[in-house]
């Protein structure tokens, strides 16, 4: 699904983005008639902590509000289970626009902010544990930790490896190969 005209029903993607998921275009999960139960979720989401365009809370709210059962946050080279992550508006200029829009829609979930010595504003992203405490519901919705580790292969190609259920907080940096990355993490 793509969008070219911004709408209040869309996530706050940048104008040049070609992919957007309107809330109204996603069908909530319904139970199959045979009584078996499948869970619907997303195993690869980036937030403002890396190159995504939503806070950790907004990412969870979007999928919870459309009736999905789980999400894994898989930011680049960081698993922020209980890691204190701040996004600086000077280093990530679009972050302020996304956070202002999110805060207008969900004022009760506005991220903490602080003014840095250079006058820029930094926003604290909720940890997965904090989001879980506010949004998790047994058998309905849960947020889970993950991490996307990026590496450069010997021929220069980017390789990404997602780690799901990353239950410890860590930051890493790209290593020479996949085994080195996994060992580093």
N, C-alpha and C positions, 0 to 999 in steps of 0.2 A: 504494500500500500504506500502511495506517495502523496505528498501534498505540496502545492505550490503557493497557496494562499494561507497566511497565518490565521488561526482560529483559536478561540478560547478553549475549544475542545482538544487542542493538540498540546503535546509536550512542548516545552520551550526550546525547540531546536533552532539553531542559527539559520538565518534566512537562506544561506547558500546550501543548506543541507537538502538532499534529494529524498531522503527517507524520513517519514514521520508516521506515527501510529495514532490515528484518531481514536479516542476512547470508544466512540460509537461504532467503530468498525470491528471491534473485537468481541466475539461471542463468548459470554461466560460459559464455563463448563457445566454440563448437565450429566446426571447419573445415567449410565446405560441401563436399558431395561433388564438385562440379565443379572443385575445385582452386583457385578464386579465393580471395583472402584479404581479408577486411574486418577493420578494427580497431574495437574497441568502446571508447568513452571518454566522459568527461564534460567539457563545455566551459564549465561555469559552477558553480564551487564557492567558497563563502566560508569563511574560517577565523576563528579567534579574533582575527585582526588587524583584521577589520571586525565583521560581525554573525553570523558562523558559530559553530558550537558544537564545533569540533575544532581541534587544532593542525595545522600544515602537514604534519607527519609522519603524524599519525593519518589525515588525509584521504587521503594517498597510500597508506598501508597498507590502508585499507578497500578501495579499488578494486583494488589489486594482489592482495589476498588473495581477492577474488571472481573473479579471472581477467580483469579488464578490462585494456586495453592502454595507456591514457593518461588523464591528467587535466590540465586547465588550472586553476590557482588564479586566481580572478578577484575578489579582494577589492575593496571599494569604494575608489576613488581612490588605490590604491597597487599598484604592481607590485614585488613584493619578490624580484627575481631574486637579488641578493646584498645586500639591504637589511637592516640590523639592526633587527628589530621586536621590541619588548617589549610584553607585555600586562600591565597593572596590575590587580591584584585589587580595589583600591579603586574604580577607575573601571569595572571590568567584574566585579562580584561573582560572577557565575555561572562565570567562567573557572576559578577555583580548583577548583570541583566537577568541571568537565569534565576538567581536567588531572589531578586526583587519580585519577579513574576510569581515564583513559587510562594513567597511570603504573602503576596496579595491574595492568592487562592487559599492558602492554608496558614493563616496568621498564628495559629496555636503551635505550629511546627517550625517557626522561624529559627534559623540557626544562630547560635551565639556569635557575636562579632567583637573584634577588638581593633583599635587603631595602632598601627605600627609606628616606629620611630620616624619613618620616611613619610608618614601621613596616609599611607595606603591602608585599606581595610582588609582584614583577614576574617574568614568565616570558618567556624568549627563545624566539621562534618560529624554527625552523630555516628557513634560506633555501632557495629552490628548488634552488640548487646543492648545498647540503648534503644535502637529501633525495635528489636525483638521484644523488649519489655513493654513497649507501647502498642505494638501492632500484632504480635503473634497471637493466634487463636488455635487451640488444639483441633486437629482435623480440618482446619479451614485455611490457615495461612502461616507460613514461617519464612524467615529470612536466614540465609546460610552463608558462611564465609567461604571465600575462594580467592584465587589470585591468578592472574595471567602473567606468566614469566616469558619475557621476550629474549631471544638470542639471535645472534648473527651466525649463520652457518659459514663454513669454510669458503663457500663460493659467494658470500655476501648477501644471500637471501635472508629475509627475516623469518624466523620460526617462532611460533607462539605455542605455549603449553599451558593449559588451564589446570589448576589444582583445585579440586573441590573438597569441601570439609576441612579447609585449612584452619585448624583450631588453635593456632598460636599466632600472635601478632608478629609480623616481620616485614622488613623492607629488604629488597635485594637490588642488585644492578645487573644488567645483562652481562653474561659470561660468554666464553668462546664457543661453547656447545651445550646441548641439552643436558647431558649428565653433569657437567660443571655447574649449570644453573640449579639443578635439583639438589646437588650437594651443597651449594652455597646457601640455598633457602633453608 
